[in-house]
Amino acid sequence: MSVKRIVIISLICSFVLFIIQKIFSLQANLYVLPVLFFLNGFNLLAIAVPSHLTLLEVSALAFPLSSSLIVIMGYFISYLMHFSLSFTTGSIIAYTLLSSFYLLITKKQARYISLAKEKEILVLMLCLSSLVVIPLSFIRVQQSYEGNIHLPIVYQIMNGIIPPDHFALAGIPINTYWLYSLYLAVGSIILNMSALQVSVIVGLMSIFSVFTIGFLLSRNFVQNSSLQILGAFLLVMGPGLYNGTVFLVRLIRNPGIYSTFKTLDPSAITNIAKIFPVDGRLLDLVHKFLSIDGFRLGFVLNLTLVLIIVKLTELPIRKLVIPLFITLLGLALFHPVSFIPAVIFLFFFALIDIFGSLKKASMLPEKTSLFILASILTVSVLIYPYIQPIQQAFKEFNIGLSFRVYSLLDFQFTYLLFLPFAYDGLKAMIGKSNSIKLFALAVLFFVLFSLSIFLLLPDNNQYKFVFLSSIPLSILTIKGIEHNANIFGKKVKKIILYGFFIFTFLQYLFILVAYTSSRQQFPSGIESQGTKIISTDRKLEEVAVWIRKNSEPNAIVAALPRQQELLSAIVQRRIYFAKTSDLYIQGHSQYAQRQKIIENLVLYPENERLLQNMVFEIKNDPVYLLIDTSELSINPDTYIQKLIETNNAKLIIQNSSYVLVKIGKRGYK
């Protein structure tokens, strides 16, 4: 299929979605979807790599490259150059139009061939992605612990606060990676959807990319098409196959456990299983693709890097240098934790190849390793302004090297069903024609295994390296299955193959049980409406509407309500203090101080010093005090009277449940 034809088909799809939107009066700009999440990345590939790729490879790489381009543009234009977010979204649209126009008018048209059954595989992967994501993609599932972090940051960015403040401490610079939130903000503006809705779409596209790239990687190592599809399955659903199976057995033997699910969130459900004393977050990987979390794009981009390295064993570096660089930079900006193993993997792989070239035993085409090292160095320099505040925050935590027995158990039990077959697969591939690709998998596995066992990160975030290990292990596993199945007859071979498919489905079933039965499926208090998150408490929403429409974009809300973490997303403003379980925030020196001020405001409204301290901390930004009258220890009218009399405060709104006042400066500097 020619490049021009693919561009035209994408634009026609956008036009059809535009007509559907107008006919049904839909609020969301659905017609932008093919452009934003496919055409941007495809155009880059068509310009940088006009041939040498198949149609399925282009389809798989389009989404991760599109996502990387969005966050890279946002980083340079909004953060480093200090232009507005609207300028960033305009630049993205301009790039799409100009690149599409160039590809449509250019005379030299490349073609992407479709190998045997590739079109059928493409349709299959889309169906599988929908099967996994759609039943579990309730918008409110996204509103989890991660949602409480990302949503406030998204709305800060949409209000032009770049870089944003802490999501729970207004006026304090953010010290965690936030460009994933910028990505959601751009998608929210262009698509006219809430960040939660955009997150569902990102989850669907991420699963599709993982399935498709997993199939493409598997195709490089095994010939059987069923095993190639199984390799794609194992990437997402493989981690925790043993755990999920044991969990279901225990659930069947003790159905009473199920009745307790409705009082728990999905992560707590995993602890009921009590399979072994390791990190409960490792019981499944699927939930990482369903929550509003940047790790899923970190996983996809790591997988994309592996596919590019595999292709580099066949193609000269000049064909893939741009996709390699864009993917590496996008990974560093989206999820710096996932960037760590990628850099170490590429560095060691390139270094070993350079030493091999000195002995005339190079594995890669000429100068490929030098380009890889140059890309690592360039990306590291470009992201330094973004990473520096994060490094400062990490200094407050114990980060270093430390061998931990539990981490070894984490790894062992997560891949208990993988390891025997992976070992057989490793033996089967040694000395074969694909030994270069095997070497890349071996280096990646060694890096991820070492990091997960020896590197200590805040909140034990090294568990994500265990999940990333499914990339090399799934490939080695299907090779081992192929090797063992060839020993037996066709019937036994089918039993082994279908047995793994059944185990894989059980893992999906386990996640389905956990999510659909959990109270986290329907957290109270919010609902999506366009780009807004609104409160189901109409009294609170009345106040929130006034704040969204009339308060200054840089305003700060000091709140006494029970839903502090959700409040920032509802009012679309920064919050002076939000009580949270996040370790990064709790460790900040301002956290305890602000919590005390908020608690004392409930008891002592006449204490002028409390509001004075609040004004000093937040400098010249306007401050609003939102009072939940149910939390007051005295009559609300008496409280408001004392607050206004002893402080230069102005009453804005008062209803039966909430009061909003604007705090005056009283000449404080």
Rosetta blueprint (number, residue, H / E / L):
1 M L
2 S E
3 V H
4 K H
5 R H
6 I H
7 V H
8 I H
9 I H
10 S H
11 L H
12 I H
13 C H
14 S H
15 F H
16 V H
17 L H
18 F H
19 I H
20 I H
21 Q H
22 K H
23 I H
24 F L
25 S L
26 L L
27 Q L
28 A L
29 N L
30 L H
31 Y H
32 V H
33 L H
34 P H
35 V H
36 L H
37 F H
38 F H
39 L H
40 N H
41 G H
42 F H
43 N H
44 L H
45 L H
46 A H
47 I H
48 A H
49 V L
50 P L
51 S L
52 H L
53 L L
54 T E
55 L H
56 L H
57 E H
58 V H
59 S H
60 A H
61 L H
62 A H
63 F H
64 P H
65 L H
66 S H
67 S H
68 S H
69 L H
70 I H
71 V H
72 I H
73 M H
74 G H
75 Y H
76 F H
77 I H
78 S H
79 Y H
80 L H
81 M L
82 H L
83 F L
84 S L
85 L H
86 S H
87 F H
88 T H
89 T H
90 G H
91 S H
92 I H
93 I H
94 A H
95 Y H
96 T H
97 L H
98 L H
99 S H
100 S H
101 F H
102 Y H
103 L H
104 L H
105 I H
106 T L
107 K L
108 K L
109 Q L
110 A L
111 R E
112 Y L
113 I E
114 S L
115 L L
116 A L
117 K L
118 E H
119 K H
120 E H
121 I H
122 L H
123 V H
124 L H
125 M H
126 L H
127 C H
128 L H
129 S H
130 S H
131 L H
132 V H
133 V H
134 I H
135 P H
136 L H
137 S L
138 F L
139 I H
140 R H
141 V H
142 Q H
143 Q L
144 S L
145 Y H
146 E H
147 G H
148 N H
149 I H
150 H H
151 L H
152 P H
153 I H
154 V H
155 Y H
156 Q H
157 I H
158 M H
159 N L
160 G L
161 I L
162 I L
163 P L
164 P L
165 D E
166 H L
167 F L
168 A L
169 L L
170 A L
171 G L
172 I L
173 P E
174 I L
175 N L
176 T L
177 Y L
178 W L
179 L H
180 Y H
181 S H
182 L H
183 Y H
184 L H
185 A H
186 V H
187 G H
188 S H
189 I H
190 I H
191 L H
192 N L
193 M L
194 S L
195 A H
196 L H
197 Q H
198 V H
199 S H
200 V H
201 I H
202 V H
203 G H
204 L H
205 M H
206 S H
207 I H
208 F H
209 S H
210 V H
211 F H
212 T H
213 I H
214 G H
215 F H
216 L H
217 L H
218 S H
219 R H
220 N L
221 F L
222 V L
223 Q L
224 N L
225 S H
226 S H
227 L H
228 Q H
229 I H
230 L H
231 G H
232 A H
233 F H
234 L H
235 L H
236 V H
237 M H
238 G L
239 P L
240 G L
241 L H
242 Y H
243 N H
244 G H
245 T H
246 V H
247 F H
248 L H
249 V H
250 R H
251 L H
252 I H
253 R H
254 N L
255 P H
256 G H
257 I H
258 Y H
259 S H
260 T H
261 F H
262 K H
263 T H
264 L L
265 D L
266 P H
267 S H
268 A H
269 I H
270 T H
271 N H
272 I H
273 A H
274 K L
275 I L
276 F L
277 P L
278 V L
279 D L
280 G H
281 R H
282 L H
283 L H
284 D L
285 L L
286 V H
287 H H
288 K H
289 F H
290 L H
291 S L
292 I L
293 D L
294 G L
295 F H
296 R H
297 L H
298 G H
299 F H
300 V H
301 L H
302 N H
303 L H
304 T H
305 L H
306 V H
307 L H
308 I H
309 I H
310 V H
311 K H
312 L H
313 T L
314 E L
315 L L
316 P L
317 I H
318 R H
319 K H
320 L H
321 V H
322 I H
323 P H
324 L H
325 F H
326 I H
327 T H
328 L H
329 L H
330 G H
331 L H
332 A H
333 L H
334 F H
335 H L
336 P H
337 V H
338 S H
339 F H
340 I H
341 P H
342 A H
343 V H
344 I H
345 F H
346 L H
347 F H
348 F H
349 F H
350 A H
351 L H
352 I H
353 D H
354 I H
355 F H
356 G H
357 S H
358 L H
359 K L
360 K L
361 A L
362 S L
363 M L
364 L L
365 P L
366 E L
367 K L
368 T H
369 S H
370 L H
371 F H
372 I H
373 L H
374 A H
375 S H
376 I H
377 L H
378 T H
379 V H
380 S H
381 V H
382 L H
383 I L
384 Y H
385 P H
386 Y H
387 I H
388 Q H
389 P H
390 I H
391 Q H
392 Q H
393 A H
394 F H
395 K L
396 E L
397 F L
398 N L
399 I L
400 G E
401 L E
402 S L
403 F L
404 R L
405 V H
406 Y H
407 S H
408 L H
409 L H
410 D H
411 F H
412 Q H
413 F H
414 T H
415 Y L
416 L L
417 L L
418 F L
419 L H
420 P H
421 F H
422 A H
423 Y H
424 D H
425 G H
426 L H
427 K H
428 A H
429 M H
430 I L
431 G L
432 K L
433 S L
434 N L
435 S H
436 I H
437 K H
438 L H
439 F H
440 A H
441 L H
442 A H
443 V H
444 L H
445 F H
446 F H
447 V H
448 L H
449 F H
450 S H
451 L H
452 S H
453 I H
454 F H
455 L E
456 L E
457 L L
458 P H
459 D H
460 N H
461 N L
462 Q L
463 Y H
464 K H
465 F H
466 V H
467 F H
468 L H
469 S L
470 S H
471 I H
472 P H
473 L H
474 S H
475 I H
476 L H
477 T H
478 I H
479 K H
480 G H
481 I H
482 E H
483 H H
484 N H
485 A H
486 N L
487 I L
488 F L
489 G L
490 K H
491 K H
492 V H
493 K H
494 K H
495 I H
496 I H
497 L H
498 Y H
499 G H
500 F H
501 F H
502 I H
503 F H
504 T H
505 F H
506 L H
507 Q H
508 Y H
509 L H
510 F H
511 I H
512 L H
513 V H
514 A H
515 Y H
516 T H
517 S H
518 S L
519 R H
520 Q H
521 Q H
522 F L
523 P L
524 S L
525 G L
526 I E
527 E E
528 S E
529 Q E
530 G L
531 T L
532 K E
533 I E
534 I E
535 S E
536 T L
537 D L
538 R H
539 K H
540 L H
541 E H
542 E H
543 V H
544 A H
545 V H
546 W H
547 I H
548 R H
549 K H
550 N H
551 S L
552 E L
553 P L
554 N L
555 A L
556 I E
557 V E
558 A E
559 A E
560 L L
561 P L
562 R L
563 Q L
564 Q H
565 E H
566 L H
567 L H
568 S H
569 A H
570 I H
571 V H
572 Q L
573 R L
574 R E
575 I E
576 Y L
577 F L
578 A L
579 K L
580 T L
581 S L
582 D L
583 L H
584 Y H
585 I H
586 Q H
587 G L
588 H L
589 S H
590 Q H
591 Y H
592 A H
593 Q H
594 R H
595 Q H
596 K H
597 I H
598 I H
599 E H
600 N H
601 L H
602 V H
603 L H
604 Y L
605 P L
606 E L
607 N L
608 E H
609 R H
610 L H
611 L H
612 Q H
613 N H
614 M H
615 V H
616 F H
617 E H
618 I L
619 K L
620 N L
621 D L
622 P L
623 V E
624 Y E
625 L E
626 L E
627 I E
628 D E
629 T H
630 S H
631 E H
632 L L
633 S L
634 I L
635 N L
636 P H
637 D H
638 T H
639 Y H
640 I H
641 Q H
642 K H
643 L H
644 I H
645 E H
646 T H
647 N L
648 N L
649 A E
650 K E
651 L E
652 I E
653 I E
654 Q E
655 N L
656 S L
657 S L
658 Y E
659 V E
660 L E
661 V E
662 K E
663 I E
664 G L
665 K L
666 R L
667 G L
668 Y L
669 K L
